Structures are given as structure tokens and as C-alpha cells.
Amino acid sequence: MDPSKLRNIGIMAHIDAGKTTTTERILFYTGKSHRLGEVDDGEATMDWMEQEQNRGITITSAATTCFWQGCQINLIDTPGHVDFTAEVERCLRVLDGAVAIFCAVGGVEPQSETVWQQADTYGVPRIAYINKMDRTGADFFAVVEEIKTKLGARPLVCQIPIGAESDFEGVIDLVAGEEIRWDEESRGTEMIRSPIAPSRSALAGQWRETLLDELGTFSDEVAELFIEGREIPAELIRRVIRQQTLSLKLVPVLTGASLRNMGVQPLLDGVIAYLPSPPETPPVQGHSVKNSGEMIPVSREAGAPPLAYVFKIQHDREAGPMAFVRMYGGTVKKGSVLFNGSKKKRERINRILRMHSNRSEELPVLESGDIGVFIGLKESQTGDTLGSEGHQVLLERMTFPEPVIFTAIEPKTASDRDKLKKTLEILSLEDPTFSMTENEDTGQMVIRGMGELHLDVLLTRITDEFHVGANVGKPQVSYRESISREVTHTEKFSRIIAGKENTAEITLRVAPHRPAGPSDSPGPEGEDLGSFNSFRCLLTREDLPQEYLEAIRGGIANALASGVMYGYPAYGISVTLTGAKHSELTSSVFAFNGAASLGFDAACRQGEPVLLEPVMDIHIITPTDYLGEVLNALSARGGIILNVENRLRTEHIRAQAPLAAMFGYLTSLRSATQGRGNFSMEFSHFAPKNLS
């Protein structure tokens, strides 16, 4: 297909804004689906997992392909709950454009802000779609103002609603200068276009003037026609809107009520008209493997070396690992071999698929700019780069927030042990924010995730999807350890093993580096060892043989994983190797590895170690009548109130509190608000825990 006729877009929003409902309508009107699946009935095409249907939420991003106006749209429906933010993150990494959906009642909600910031990070052009105009309390213009004030965006109103709540009947298209309504009997398939009614012409004229005035600041042609009072062609307006949307200066705003089948076709028109095709996106830069630090532009030409980015792994019972990839350069045919530059391994592509939720169609080839699935990859994980062995380029890896909650898990029977371990390995491959560790001494397995819902979903998958019996402990907080001051320590190691002396001497400097939040960079120069830890060596290869340096690095990495005082992983520690002594007769790899572990431990114990606990950003929505009770209960849990914002009949509370104090909070909140309150929370930062 002509790359200019391709759109890679995602649907993103806060939970319950109507993402999946809108996606279902898109599939219906593009002919991809012949029925309207409803989220509330558990029949949504894109919510294909049993848990998604039971819970009525999107858990995993689902991909599909549809066609509109001769263009191919690769569409990804992403989750809205904060516990599954990583799903949104890795999708935005490979998408060219996005549709941000806002509830006309809730407006810009907490997760709306999170995904908007993620889209800002990756420079993704967006369209805003204000949904649920038929709901009681819907206020289109208030939401537009919130997009401006809360998100710092520059919304460009391209449609205004005709009526609101139960009186919502259609939209006024300010670009074309007409009213649009949808025929109920055809379930919105037929659109009725008509001139703007005299009773609404003043309001429509006012907002069209605002639209043209805004565009005039970017286009001399529009400004000149506007000042002269001449007719401005709709095609010129759309062209300028497209230019400024792609340059991230404007966000076109459309509206509708997806559940009532209103507003979806113009939204599809907007995707084609205003969001970019792959050739219109900024050139992708990759890191040269051979020349460290050199950046190489990735060619999009069909004959260029193939380059693909793995943004998701999903396990299939029959096909095995399914690698969702975005092609950035060249083409790939099934049966071909690519080189995984991240793992230094060759990978054979047995099949290429195009996904439609949990169904698929086979493709002979995947071209530059397209999104598809590779079957047959054994080693590849999320964030890996696949390309040509003769032209090795690495694309930037994704970073994900730290898991902050954990629980112990064990098989119900001895025969289930291997099956449980294999299942946990599959889940950790699929989900970068889920991890599993095994205590070699006790044999106990510990799993970590982003929140109570995240772990609950994963545990339900283990029992229901993978049919593994397991006993699970209570969720616990995943603490971290760090130090408070800089220390330099010299460690001398000497052991006699099998009659042979093993000696080593190293000098380490450890220093604290605790960033304010998960989005901050590691800070200290050197090799990133995860959890904002780093290792740097000031010695040359003449001072210390390479094998001894590798042994020291390995010893420090192991020591970081086991912490300082309490056995929790170390966080935010910069380790610098400033000196080392070795003997050709007695030194060994074993000795330097041991010296590194013992030296790190001794240095950190002198560095006034501290225990860090995760502090969460909390967003609470409560009816105004219960505000005092909710604030008092939150303060009793150690919460710090940051802001209380009044909305229509509700209050939006922003606060911070230690994760340990928030277990079971939803039940408490629902009880205090007679079931009408709700909340979400996400990791903010680690802070010293008060042990008194």
C-alpha cells in the first residue's frame, strides 16, 4: 500500500471515557465488524480477554486494521486504568497519531493527563474527541477549557454540539459550515447533513470566527481571506489544520456520543484529514552498534535494510510468543531471518500476521511504516530491535516505572511447580511492569506489579487462563534501600580455596542519587544498573584486566539486588571504582567478584542506610456532600492533600500518601460515600520511611 494512505493511531483516555465503545463503532462503520459489541454486555470485540469482559475494562492493548476513504488504519485500543499505563506507553512509542477521548461530564481526568504527557514525550499528534454528550451534566465548552488549562494544549474547536444531555441531537461542522445528524433506525449508518439553522447561526458564526482567527496566526492565506471577508475554502482550512496538528501546535476538537452512534464517522474523517502517515513523521534515529554514540538515520525506502521494533509480546497457546512489531525501514518476508541487535541473536520469522483483536490474517510481507505480528521469535522481548546483521542499528529502548507491590505465590501441588514457574515467565515476558523472583534458599516465588488491580488480574489469569493452582499471600509493599551520604571504602579480599590463595583489593566510592520521580534520568554518569543505580570505573585496562572489571561489575550488580540492611533492592546509588590492586600470581575473577560484593556492602553500611517506601499520587472523585469525611479519612492514613477542585456536584481531590497506608482504601471510600466515590493512584516517588 502507498505509505501516504497508512495511519497508525491509538485510542487513549481515562477509564470509562468510552474508548472501547468508540473503537467498536469505528469497526462497525468501516465494515470490519457486522455487529455493535457493547462493553457493558461483555461483547466488545476489542475486549477479547475473559477478564476484560467480566470486569468491563480494557486490560491489554488490542490491535486491529480497518479501511476508510481508501486509507488503511492500524488501530490500537489502549487501557485506561493507571495500573496498566505501561500498555499505553509501549503503544504510543510506535504510533504516529492518537485520538484522545474525554468524557463530556468528567472532563480531563487523572489518567487523561498521564497519557497526554506520554504522548507529549513521544511527540505524537492528537485529535481530541469529547464523548458522551448525551449524558446528564455534559458540558462541551467546559471540557475544551480544561484541555487548555490542565493539559497546556491549544484546542481548536472544529465542531460544536447541537444541544446536550437528553437534548443532544447532532453536531455543527464549523469547517464545512453544516449540521450533521445520525439516523437512529440505521444505527447511525446514515448521516443527515443540512444547512445551519437560523437559531444556531449566531453561535456557529462566533465559533467559526474563532477557528479562522486561530488558523490565521499560522497561515497568511487564511488571514488575508478572513480580513477581506471573502469565503475561505474548506480544503484550505483542513490543510492548515493538518499542518499545525502535525507540528503539535494545535489539537482539533470533535464531539459526539459513541454509545448512541453519533459522531464516529466525522472522527474517522478527522483521522484521515489531520493525523500523519508514516512518511510525514520525523525521521527515526538509531544508535550504531559498531560505533558507540553515533546516531544513524533510518531509511524508510523499500530497498533499505529492514528495521523493526518489538513493542509488545503476547503468548498464544498454539503459536507461542507473538511479537507485535512496527516496521521503521525496509520490508520483511515470512521465512526470512532478522538479527536481534539487543540480544545479538538471529531470529527466523515463520509467519507474519495482521491482527484483528484476538483473530488474525496471514501476510506474505510487512512493509515500512506498517504494524504487524511476527511468529517464531524465540529470544525477542519488548523494546528489542530487529534488523540486518550487516547494518546493526538499535532503536531507543522503553523505560517503565518500578513495580511497587508484591506478594508471595506457591503452587498448590508439587506437580504444579514447574507449570507455575513457566506461566510466570510467560507473563513477565508479556508485561514489562510484572516481575518474578525465586528465593533459592526457600524456593518461595515472589511476584511484583503496579497495584492491587494489576496483581489481581495477573493472578486471575494464572488460575483461569493457564489453569495453574496456586496459593497467594497478602499483597505487600515493595520497599527500597539507599544511603544518605558519600563514602569511600577499600576492601581487601583473601581466601584459600583448594590450597590456592585468591586475593584482590579494590577501592569503591558510593554516593546517593535519589531522583524525584520515575520520569527522571539516572543522573550520575556511568553504566545504568537499573533502579537509578549506576556503576562507573575510573581505571584503564592497563590498571585492571577486563575480566577482573567484569567480575567487579557482576559483584556490585548482585549486591545491589540484595540491598544493604533489610534485603530490599538498592535504589539510587552511584558506585565508582576508584582503585584496584591485583597480583599475577594470586588474583582471580572469584576474588574480585567477592571483593566487590563485600566492599559495596561495607561502604553502604557506613553511608547511613535508609529504608525507602513508595509514595503514591492519589486522585479521588467524591460527591460534594461527603468531602469532609473523605478528607478526614485520607489524612488519618497519612495522606497529604495537595489540591481540591470543585466540579459539577463532585470534588476532585489530589493527594499523596504512602502505599502501605492505601491497602483496602477503595472499600473504605465506597463505604464513606455510599458507593459513589472512586479513586485511582499511581507511583510518584520513593521517600525515607519513618521507622520510629
C-alpha positions in Angstrom: 0.0 0.0 0.0 1.0 3.6 -0.6 2.6 4.7 2.7 0.8 8.1 2.5 -2.5 6.1 2.7 -1.5 4.5 6.1 -2.4 5.7 9.6 -1.1 4.2 12.8 -3.2 5.5 15.6 -4.1 4.7 19.2 -7.2 5.4 21.2 -6.3 6.7 24.6 -8.2 8.2 27.6 -9.1 7.8 31.3 -11.1 4.7 32.3 -14.9 4.9 31.3 -14.4 7.8 28.8 -15.7 5.5 26.1 -12.5 4.3 24.3 -13.6 0.8 23.6 -17.2 1.8 22.7 -15.8 4.3 20.2 -13.5 1.7 18.7 -16.4 -0.7 18.3 -18.3 1.9 16.3 -15.2 2.5 14.2 -15.0 -1.2 13.3 -18.8 -1.3 12.5 -18.8 1.8 10.3 -15.6 0.7 8.4 -17.2 -2.7 7.7 -14.7 -4.6 9.8 -17.4 -5.8 12.2 -21.0 -6.5 11.3 -22.4 -6.1 14.8 -22.1 -3.5 17.5 -20.3 -5.0 20.6 -21.1 -3.4 23.9 -18.7 -3.1 26.8 -21.5 -3.3 29.4 -22.7 -6.6 27.8 -19.2 -8.1 27.8 -19.4 -8.4 24.0 -16.9 -5.8 22.8 -14.7 -7.1 20.0 -11.5 -5.4 21.3 -12.0 -6.5 24.9 -11.4 -10.1 23.9 -9.9 -11.4 27.2 -12.4 -13.1 29.5 -11.4 -10.8 32.4 -12.0 -7.7 30.3 -15.5 -8.9 29.5 -16.2 -9.7 33.2 -14.7 -6.5 34.6 -15.9 -4.2 31.8 -12.4 -2.6 31.5 -9.6 -2.8 29.0 -6.6 -4.6 30.4 -4.3 -5.2 27.4 -4.0 -3.1 24.3 -5.7 -4.7 21.3 -4.7 -4.1 17.7 -6.9 -4.2 14.6 -6.8 -2.9 11.0 -9.7 -1.2 9.1 -10.1 0.9 6.0 -11.7 4.3 5.5 -11.7 6.6 2.4 -9.1 4.3 0.7 -6.7 4.5 3.6 -5.6 1.7 5.9 -5.9 2.5 9.6 -3.9 0.4 12.1 -5.8 1.0 15.3 -4.8 0.2 18.9 -7.3 0.4 21.8 -5.3 1.0 25.0 -6.3 0.6 28.7 -7.5 3.5 30.8 -6.7 2.2 34.3 -3.4 3.6 35.8 -2.2 0.1 36.7 -1.9 -0.7 33.0 -0.1 2.6 32.0 2.8 0.5 30.5 0.4 -0.8 27.9 -0.3 2.8 26.8 3.4 3.7 27.0 4.6 1.0 24.7 1.8 1.6 22.1 2.5 5.4 22.0 6.2 4.5 21.3 5.3 3.1 17.9 2.2 5.1 16.9 2.1 8.1 14.5 -1.0 9.7 15.9 -3.7 9.4 18.6 -7.3 10.1 19.4 -7.7 11.3 23.0 -11.2 10.7 24.2 -12.6 12.9 27.0 -15.9 12.3 28.8 -18.2 15.4 28.4 -19.1 15.1 32.1 -15.8 14.0 33.7 -13.6 16.3 31.5 -9.8 16.0 31.8 -9.4 13.2 34.4 -6.2 11.9 36.1 -5.3 9.2 33.5 -6.2 11.7 30.7 -3.3 13.8 32.0 -0.9 10.8 32.3 -1.5 9.6 28.7 -1.4 13.1 27.4 2.1 13.6 29.0 3.2 10.3 27.5 2.1 11.5 24.0 4.0 14.7 24.6 7.1 12.7 25.4 6.9 10.8 22.1 5.8 13.8 20.1 2.5 12.2 19.0 0.0 14.5 17.1 -3.5 14.2 18.6 -7.2 14.7 17.9 -9.5 15.4 20.9 -12.9 13.7 20.8 -15.3 14.8 23.5 -17.6 11.8 24.0 -20.9 11.2 26.0 -22.6 14.5 25.1 -25.9 12.7 25.8 -25.1 12.2 29.5 -26.6 14.3 32.3 -24.1 17.0 33.2 -22.4 17.1 29.8 -20.6 20.4 29.1 -18.6 20.5 25.9 -17.2 24.0 26.4 -16.1 23.3 29.9 -14.1 20.3 28.7 -12.4 22.4 25.9 -11.4 24.9 28.6 -9.9 22.1 30.7 -7.9 20.8 27.8 -6.4 24.2 27.5 -5.7 24.8 31.3 -4.9 21.3 32.6 -3.1 19.9 29.6 -1.4 23.1 28.4 -2.7 22.3 24.9 -4.1 24.6 22.2 -7.5 23.1 21.3 -9.1 24.1 18.0 -12.8 23.6 18.1 -13.8 22.1 14.7 -17.3 21.0 15.8 -19.8 22.2 18.4 -22.7 20.1 19.7 -26.4 20.7 18.9 -27.9 20.5 22.4 -26.6 18.5 25.3 -27.7 15.7 27.7 -31.1 14.2 26.6 -31.4 17.0 24.0 -28.2 16.2 22.2 -29.2 15.6 18.6 -26.1 16.2 16.4 -23.1 18.5 15.7 -22.3 21.6 13.7 -19.3 21.1 11.5 -17.5 24.5 11.6 -15.2 23.7 8.7 -17.9 22.6 6.3 -20.5 25.0 7.7 -23.3 22.5 8.1 -25.3 20.5 10.7 -24.9 16.7 10.9 -27.4 14.2 12.5 -27.5 10.4 12.6 -30.4 8.2 11.6 -31.4 6.0 14.6 -33.0 3.3 12.6 -29.9 2.6 10.6 -27.9 2.7 13.9 -26.1 5.8 12.8 -25.0 4.4 9.4 -26.9 7.2 7.5 -25.8 10.8 8.2 -28.2 13.6 7.5 -26.4 16.9 6.5 -28.3 20.2 6.5 -27.6 23.9 6.5 -27.1 25.6 9.9 -30.4 26.5 11.4 -31.1 30.3 11.8 -31.5 29.8 15.6 -27.9 28.5 15.8 -26.2 30.6 13.2 -25.0 33.2 15.7 -23.3 30.7 18.0 -21.9 28.8 15.0 -20.7 32.0 13.4 -18.9 33.0 16.6 -17.0 29.7 16.9 -16.2 29.6 13.2 -14.7 33.1 13.5 -12.6 31.8 16.5 -11.5 28.9 14.4 -10.5 31.1 11.4 -8.8 33.6 13.7 -6.7 30.9 15.3 -5.7 29.5 11.9 -4.9 33.0 10.6 -2.0 33.2 13.1 -0.4 30.3 11.2 -1.5 31.0 7.6 -1.2 34.3 5.8 -3.6 33.0 3.1 -6.3 32.3 5.6 -5.6 35.6 7.4 -5.9 37.6 4.2 -9.1 36.0 3.1 -10.6 36.4 6.6 -9.7 40.1 6.8 -11.2 40.7 3.4 -14.3 38.9 4.4 -14.1 36.5 1.5 -15.1 32.8 1.5 -12.4 30.5 2.8 -12.5 27.1 1.1 -12.9 24.1 3.4 -10.0 22.4 1.8 -7.7 25.3 2.7 -8.9 25.2 6.3 -8.3 21.4 6.5 -4.9 21.7 5.0 -3.8 24.4 7.6 -5.3 22.4 10.4 -3.4 19.3 9.3 -0.1 21.2 9.1 -0.4 22.6 12.6 -1.7 19.3 14.1 1.4 17.5 12.7 3.7 20.2 14.1 2.0 19.7 17.5 0.8 23.3 17.7 -3.0 22.7 17.5 -5.3 19.9 18.7 -8.5 19.6 16.6 -11.6 19.1 18.8 -14.5 16.9 17.7 -17.5 15.7 19.6 -20.3 13.1 19.7 -22.0 10.3 21.7 -20.5 7.0 20.6 -22.9 4.8 22.5 -25.8 6.4 20.6 -23.8 6.0 17.3 -23.3 9.7 16.9 -20.1 11.4 15.8 -17.9 8.5 14.8 -17.7 8.9 11.0 -16.6 12.6 11.2 -14.0 11.3 13.7 -12.7 8.8 11.1 -12.7 11.7 8.6 -10.6 13.7 11.1 -8.1 10.8 11.5 -7.5 10.7 7.7 -7.5 14.5 7.3 -5.5 15.6 10.3 -3.2 12.8 11.6 0.1 11.8 9.9 1.0 9.0 7.6 4.4 7.3 8.3 6.3 9.4 5.7 5.1 12.6 7.5 6.6 11.7 10.9 10.0 13.0 11.9 12.9 10.8 10.7 13.8 8.0 13.2 17.3 7.9 14.5 19.0 4.7 15.7 22.2 4.0 17.7 25.1 2.5 15.8 26.2 -0.8 17.4 29.7 -0.7 15.9 30.4 3.0 16.6 29.1 3.6 20.1 27.4 7.0 20.4 27.0 7.5 16.7 23.4 8.2 15.6 22.2 6.8 12.2 19.1 8.0 10.4 16.8 5.1 9.5 15.8 4.9 5.8 12.2 4.3 5.0 12.8 3.2 1.4 11.5 -0.2 0.4 15.0 -1.4 -0.6 16.7 -0.2 2.7 17.9 -2.7 5.3 14.9 -3.9 7.3 14.4 -2.5 10.8 11.6 -3.4 13.2 10.9 -2.6 16.8 9.2 -5.1 19.1 6.7 -3.1 21.3 4.7 -6.0 22.8 4.9 -9.8 23.4 1.7 -11.8 23.7 1.6 -15.5 24.4 -0.6 -17.7 22.3 -1.3 -21.4 23.2 -0.8 -22.6 19.7 1.6 -20.1 18.1 3.8 -19.4 21.1 5.2 -15.9 21.6 3.5 -13.3 19.3 5.8 -10.3 18.7 4.0 -7.1 17.9 6.3 -5.0 15.7 6.4 -1.7 14.0 8.4 -1.6 10.7 10.6 1.5 10.5 12.6 0.6 7.4 12.7 -1.8 4.5 10.5 -4.8 4.1 10.3 -8.3 5.7 9.0 -11.5 4.1 7.9 -14.6 6.0 10.6 -17.1 6.4 13.4 -14.5 6.4 16.0 -14.2 9.2 16.5 -11.0 11.1 19.2 -10.1 13.6 18.1 -9.1 17.1 20.7 -6.4 17.9 19.6 -6.2 21.5 20.2 -9.9 22.2 22.9 -10.5 19.5 20.9 -13.4 18.2 19.4 -14.4 14.8 15.7 -14.8 14.7 13.6 -16.6 12.0 10.2 -15.2 11.1 8.0 -18.2 10.4 4.8 -16.3 9.8 3.6 -12.6 9.6 0.1 -11.8 10.8 -2.2 -8.8 10.8 -4.3 -8.8 14.0 -7.9 -8.1 14.4 -8.3 -8.2 18.2 -7.7 -11.9 19.0 -8.2 -13.0 15.4 -5.6 -12.7 12.6 -5.0 -12.9 8.9 -1.7 -14.0 7.4 0.5 -11.7 5.3 3.3 -12.6 2.9 5.3 -9.4 3.7 5.4 -6.4 6.1 6.4 -3.1 4.7 8.0 0.0 6.2 5.5 2.0 8.3 3.2 -0.9 8.9 2.4 -2.7 12.2 2.1 -6.5 12.3 2.9 -9.6 14.3 5.9 -11.9 13.9 5.5 -15.6 14.8 8.6 -17.8 15.5 10.8 -15.4 17.5 12.4 -17.2 20.5 14.6 -14.6 22.2 12.9 -11.2 21.4 11.4 -9.1 24.2 9.6 -5.8 24.5 12.0 -3.0 23.4 14.2 -5.2 21.2 15.3 -4.0 17.7 15.3 -6.5 14.8 17.3 -5.7 11.7 20.1 -6.7 9.3 23.2 -8.3 10.7 25.3 -6.3 8.2 23.7 -3.0 9.2 23.3 -3.1 13.0 21.2 -0.3 14.5 19.5 -0.1 17.8 16.4 2.0 18.5 15.9 3.6 21.9 14.5 1.2 24.5 11.5 2.0 26.6 11.7 2.6 30.3 8.9 1.5 32.6 8.0 2.5 36.2 9.2 0.4 39.2 6.8 -2.3 40.5 5.7 -1.1 44.0 3.6 -4.0 45.3 4.5 -7.7 45.7 3.1 -10.9 47.0 4.3 -14.5 47.6 2.9 -17.2 45.4 3.4 -21.0 45.6 1.9 -24.0 43.7 -1.0 -25.9 45.4 0.7 -29.2 44.5 4.3 -30.2 43.8 3.4 -31.2 40.3 2.2 -27.6 39.6 5.6 -26.1 40.5 7.2 -26.2 37.0 3.9 -25.2 35.3 3.6 -22.2 37.6 7.2 -21.1 37.1 6.7 -21.4 33.3 3.5 -19.4 33.5 5.1 -16.6 35.5 8.0 -16.4 33.0 5.4 -16.0 30.1 3.6 -13.3 32.0 6.8 -11.4 32.8 7.7 -11.6 29.0 4.3 -10.1 28.1 4.3 -7.4 30.8 7.4 -5.3 31.5 5.9 -4.0 34.7 5.4 -7.5 36.1 8.4 -9.4 37.5 9.0 -12.7 39.3 11.9 -13.7 41.6 12.6 -17.0 43.3 14.4 -17.4 46.6 17.0 -20.1 46.0 17.2 -21.0 49.7 13.4 -21.3 50.5 12.1 -22.0 47.0 9.5 -19.3 47.5 8.4 -17.3 44.4 7.6 -13.6 44.7 5.7 -11.6 42.1 5.7 -7.8 41.7 3.3 -5.4 40.0 2.0 -1.8 39.7 -1.0 -2.1 42.0 -3.7 -4.3 43.6 -5.8 -4.5 40.4 -2.7 -5.3 38.3 -1.7 -8.2 40.6 -5.4 -9.4 40.9 -5.7 -9.5 37.1 -2.4 -11.4 36.7 -3.4 -13.9 39.5 -6.8 -14.5 37.8 -5.0 -15.2 34.5 -2.8 -17.7 36.2 -5.7 -19.7 37.6 -8.4 -19.2 34.9 -6.3 -18.9 31.6 -3.3 -21.0 32.4 -5.2 -23.4 34.7 -2.5 -23.5 37.4 -3.4 -24.0 41.0 -1.7 -21.5 43.3 -1.8 -20.2 46.9 -1.2 -16.5 47.2 -0.2 -14.4 50.2 -1.4 -10.9 51.1 -0.1 -8.0 48.9 2.9 -6.2 50.5 4.8 -3.0 49.8 8.0 -3.3 47.7 10.4 -1.2 49.7 13.8 0.0 48.5 17.1 0.8 50.3 19.5 3.6 49.8 22.2 5.6 51.6 22.4 9.2 52.9 26.0 10.2 52.4 29.0 9.6 50.3 31.6 7.0 51.5 34.9 5.7 50.1 36.0 2.3 51.2 38.9 -0.1 50.5 38.2 -3.8 50.6 40.9 -6.4 50.8 39.9 -10.0 49.9 41.9 -13.1 50.7 40.7 -16.7 50.7 42.5 -20.0 50.3 40.4 -22.4 48.2 41.6 -25.9 47.2 45.0 -24.9 48.5 45.3 -21.9 46.3 45.3 -18.3 47.6 42.8 -15.9 46.0 43.4 -12.2 46.6 42.0 -8.9 45.4 41.9 -5.3 46.6 39.5 -2.6 45.4 38.5 0.9 46.4 34.9 1.9 45.9 33.1 5.3 46.3 29.3 5.1 46.9 27.1 8.1 46.8 23.3 8.7 47.0 21.3 9.8 44.0 17.5 9.8 44.6 15.5 11.3 41.8 12.2 12.9 42.5 10.1 10.6 40.3 10.1 7.7 37.8 10.5 10.0 34.8 13.8 11.5 35.9 17.1 10.3 34.4 19.6 8.2 36.4 21.8 11.3 36.9 25.3 10.0 37.6 27.4 9.2 34.6 28.3 5.5 34.1 26.6 2.3 33.3 22.9 2.2 34.2 22.3 -0.8 36.5 18.5 -0.2 36.9 16.5 1.4 39.7 18.6 4.6 39.2 21.8 2.8 40.2 24.9 3.3 38.2 28.5 1.9 38.0 31.5 3.9 36.8 35.1 2.8 36.5 38.0 5.4 36.7 40.6 2.8 35.8 42.1 1.9 32.4 42.6 -1.6 31.0 46.3 -1.2 31.9 45.4 -0.7 35.5 43.0 -3.6 35.7 42.4 -6.6 33.2 39.0 -6.6 31.6 37.9 -10.0 33.2 38.5 -8.5 36.7 36.5 -5.4 35.8 33.6 -7.6 34.6 33.8 -9.6 37.9 33.6 -6.4 39.9 30.6 -5.2 37.9 28.9 -8.5 38.4 29.6 -8.5 42.2 28.1 -5.0 42.5 25.1 -5.8 40.5 24.4 -8.8 42.8 24.9 -6.7 45.9 22.5 -4.0 44.6 19.8 -6.6 44.1 20.1 -7.8 47.8 20.1 -4.4 49.3 22.1 -3.1 52.3 20.3 -3.8 55.7 16.9 -5.4 55.1 17.2 -7.4 51.9 15.2 -5.0 49.7 16.8 -3.9 46.3 19.1 -0.9 46.4 17.8 2.4 44.8 19.6 5.5 43.6 23.2 4.5 44.5 26.1 5.6 42.4 29.1 3.3 42.6 32.5 4.3 41.3 35.6 2.1 41.2 38.5 4.4 42.0 41.3 2.0 42.6 42.3 -1.7 42.4 45.4 -3.9 43.0 45.9 -7.3 41.5 48.7 -9.9 41.5 49.5 -12.1 38.6 50.2 -15.0 41.0 47.2 -14.9 43.4 44.4 -12.7 42.0 41.3 -14.3 40.4 37.9 -13.5 39.0 36.4 -15.1 42.0 38.4 -12.8 44.4 37.4 -9.6 42.6 33.8 -10.6 42.5 33.8 -11.3 46.2 35.7 -8.1 47.0 33.1 -6.1 45.1 30.1 -7.6 46.9 31.7 -7.3 50.4 33.2 -3.8 49.6 29.8 -2.5 48.4 28.1 -3.9 51.5 30.7 -2.4 53.9 30.7 1.0 52.2 26.9 1.3 52.2 26.7 0.4 55.9 28.9 3.3 56.6 26.8 5.6 54.4 23.9 5.9 56.8 21.5 3.5 55.0 17.8 4.4 54.8 14.7 2.4 54.0 12.6 4.0 51.2 8.8 3.4 50.8 6.7 4.1 47.6 4.6 7.3 47.8 1.6 7.3 45.5 -0.2 10.1 43.6 -3.8 9.8 44.5 -6.9 11.1 42.7 -10.3 10.9 44.4 -13.6 11.8 42.9 -16.3 12.2 45.5 -19.8 13.8 45.7 -19.5 17.2 47.4 -21.7 16.1 50.3 -19.0 13.6 51.5 -15.9 15.9 51.0 -15.2 16.5 54.7 -15.5 12.8 55.6 -13.2 11.7 52.7 -10.5 14.3 53.6 -10.5 13.3 57.3 -10.2 9.6 56.4 -7.4 10.2 53.9 -5.5 12.4 56.5 -5.9 9.6 59.0 -4.0 7.3 56.6 -1.1 9.7 56.4 -2.2 11.4 53.2 -1.1 14.9 52.3 -3.9 16.9 50.5 -2.4 18.8 47.5 -5.5 20.3 45.9 -9.3 20.1 46.0 -11.0 21.1 42.8 -14.7 21.7 42.6 -16.7 20.3 39.7 -20.4 19.9 38.9 -21.8 18.2 42.1 -18.4 16.5 42.7 -15.0 17.2 44.1 -11.7 16.1 42.7 -9.1 15.6 45.4 -5.3 15.3 44.6 -3.2 13.9 47.3 -0.1 11.9 48.1 0.2 9.0 50.6 2.4 6.0 51.4 1.3 2.9 49.5 1.4 0.9 52.8 -1.5 3.0 54.1 -3.7 2.6 51.0 -4.4 -1.1 51.0 -8.2 -1.7 51.1 -8.9 2.0 50.6 -11.4 1.5 47.9 -13.7 -0.4 50.3 -13.3 2.4 52.9 -14.1 5.1 50.3 -17.1 3.4 48.9 -18.5 2.9 52.4 -17.9 6.6 53.3 -19.6 7.8 50.1 -22.4 5.3 49.9 -20.8 3.7 46.9 -20.5 6.9 44.9 -16.8 7.7 45.4 -13.9 6.4 43.3 -10.2 6.8 43.2 -7.0 5.9 41.3 -3.4 6.0 42.3 0.0 5.7 40.6 3.6 5.7 41.8 5.1 9.1 42.4 8.4 8.6 44.2 10.3 6.8 46.9 10.7 8.6 50.2 12.5 7.7 53.5 10.2 5.6 55.7 9.8 6.7 59.3 10.9 3.6 61.4 10.1 5.2 64.8 
